[in-house]
């Protein structure tokens, strides 16, 4: 099963920094959208629920935002 999480990330973080953050937590950066004058809209994915939950915890978001695909 694949799990995903969509979140907004501060606009001061680069795409490469966000990708590295995802990889450090065993996840992939599935989608990245830089919004003008706003935070980045990103989607992370993982086939391991524990990994995506850890990433969610690091972002201080609720596990209820994790979706299974």
C-alpha contacts under 8 A as a table, 3 or more apart, distances in Angstrom:
res1	aa1	res2	aa2	distance
1	X	47	X	5.67
1	X	48	X	7.87
1	X	68	X	6.84
1	X	69	X	6.80
2	X	45	X	6.78
2	X	46	X	5.70
2	X	47	X	4.32
2	X	48	X	7.28
2	X	68	X	5.73
2	X	69	X	5.35
3	X	45	X	5.47
3	X	46	X	5.33
3	X	47	X	5.89
3	X	48	X	7.24
3	X	49	X	6.54
3	X	52	X	7.06
3	X	66	X	6.50
3	X	67	X	5.56
3	X	68	X	4.38
3	X	69	X	5.95
4	X	43	X	6.63
4	X	44	X	5.44
4	X	45	X	4.23
4	X	46	X	6.52
4	X	52	X	7.36
4	X	66	X	5.62
4	X	67	X	5.22
4	X	68	X	6.28
4	X	69	X	7.19
5	X	43	X	5.46
5	X	44	X	5.21
5	X	45	X	6.47
5	X	52	X	7.57
5	X	56	X	7.69
5	X	65	X	6.22
5	X	66	X	4.90
5	X	67	X	6.36
6	X	41	X	7.20
6	X	42	X	5.61
6	X	43	X	4.19
6	X	44	X	6.37
6	X	65	X	7.55
6	X	66	X	7.89
7	X	41	X	5.93
7	X	42	X	5.53
7	X	43	X	6.40
8	X	39	X	5.78
8	X	40	X	5.38
8	X	41	X	4.54
8	X	42	X	6.08
9	X	13	X	7.27
9	X	39	X	5.46
9	X	40	X	5.12
9	X	41	X	6.46
9	X	42	X	7.09
10	X	13	X	5.87
10	X	38	X	7.88
10	X	39	X	4.78
10	X	40	X	6.29
11	X	14	X	7.45
11	X	34	X	7.68
11	X	38	X	6.31
11	X	39	X	4.36
11	X	40	X	5.56
13	X	17	X	6.18
13	X	18	X	6.66
14	X	17	X	5.14
14	X	18	X	6.32
15	X	18	X	5.14
15	X	19	X	6.10
15	X	32	X	7.35
16	X	19	X	5.00
16	X	20	X	6.09
17	X	20	X	5.09
17	X	21	X	6.14
18	X	21	X	4.99
18	X	22	X	6.25
18	X	29	X	7.52
19	X	22	X	5.12
19	X	23	X	6.26
19	X	28	X	7.01
19	X	29	X	5.51
20	X	23	X	5.07
20	X	24	X	6.09
21	X	24	X	5.19
21	X	25	X	6.63
22	X	25	X	5.32
22	X	26	X	6.46
22	X	27	X	4.85
22	X	28	X	5.53
22	X	29	X	6.15
22	X	44	X	6.99
22	X	55	X	7.29
23	X	26	X	4.96
23	X	27	X	5.11
23	X	28	X	5.97
23	X	29	X	7.93
24	X	27	X	7.40
25	X	51	X	5.91
25	X	52	X	7.42
25	X	54	X	6.98
25	X	55	X	5.92
26	X	46	X	7.01
26	X	51	X	5.71
26	X	52	X	7.66
27	X	44	X	6.46
27	X	45	X	5.57
27	X	46	X	4.80
27	X	51	X	6.68
27	X	52	X	6.58
27	X	55	X	7.94
28	X	44	X	5.52
28	X	45	X	5.21
28	X	46	X	6.29
29	X	32	X	7.22
29	X	42	X	7.29
29	X	43	X	6.17
29	X	44	X	4.69
29	X	45	X	6.53
30	X	42	X	7.48
30	X	43	X	5.33
30	X	44	X	5.25
30	X	45	X	6.06
31	X	41	X	7.92
31	X	42	X	5.33
31	X	43	X	4.88
31	X	44	X	7.05
32	X	40	X	6.96
32	X	41	X	5.99
32	X	42	X	4.54
32	X	43	X	6.66
33	X	40	X	5.66
33	X	41	X	5.09
33	X	42	X	6.23
34	X	38	X	7.81
34	X	39	X	7.03
34	X	40	X	4.61
34	X	41	X	6.47
35	X	38	X	5.33
35	X	39	X	6.19
35	X	40	X	5.65
35	X	41	X	7.11
36	X	39	X	7.98
44	X	52	X	7.88
45	X	52	X	7.05
46	X	49	X	7.02
46	X	51	X	6.91
46	X	52	X	6.06
48	X	51	X	5.45
48	X	52	X	6.64
49	X	52	X	5.32
49	X	53	X	6.05
50	X	53	X	5.09
50	X	54	X	6.17
51	X	54	X	5.15
51	X	55	X	6.32
52	X	55	X	5.02
52	X	56	X	6.05
52	X	66	X	7.71
53	X	56	X	4.90
53	X	57	X	6.12
53	X	63	X	6.28
53	X	66	X	7.78
54	X	57	X	4.99
54	X	58	X	6.26
55	X	58	X	5.06
55	X	59	X	6.40
56	X	59	X	5.14
56	X	60	X	6.20
56	X	61	X	5.37
56	X	62	X	6.85
56	X	63	X	6.51
57	X	60	X	4.82
57	X	61	X	5.95
57	X	62	X	7.39
57	X	63	X	7.74
58	X	61	X	7.73
61	X	65	X	7.45
62	X	65	X	5.84
63	X	66	X	5.58
64	X	67	X	7.82
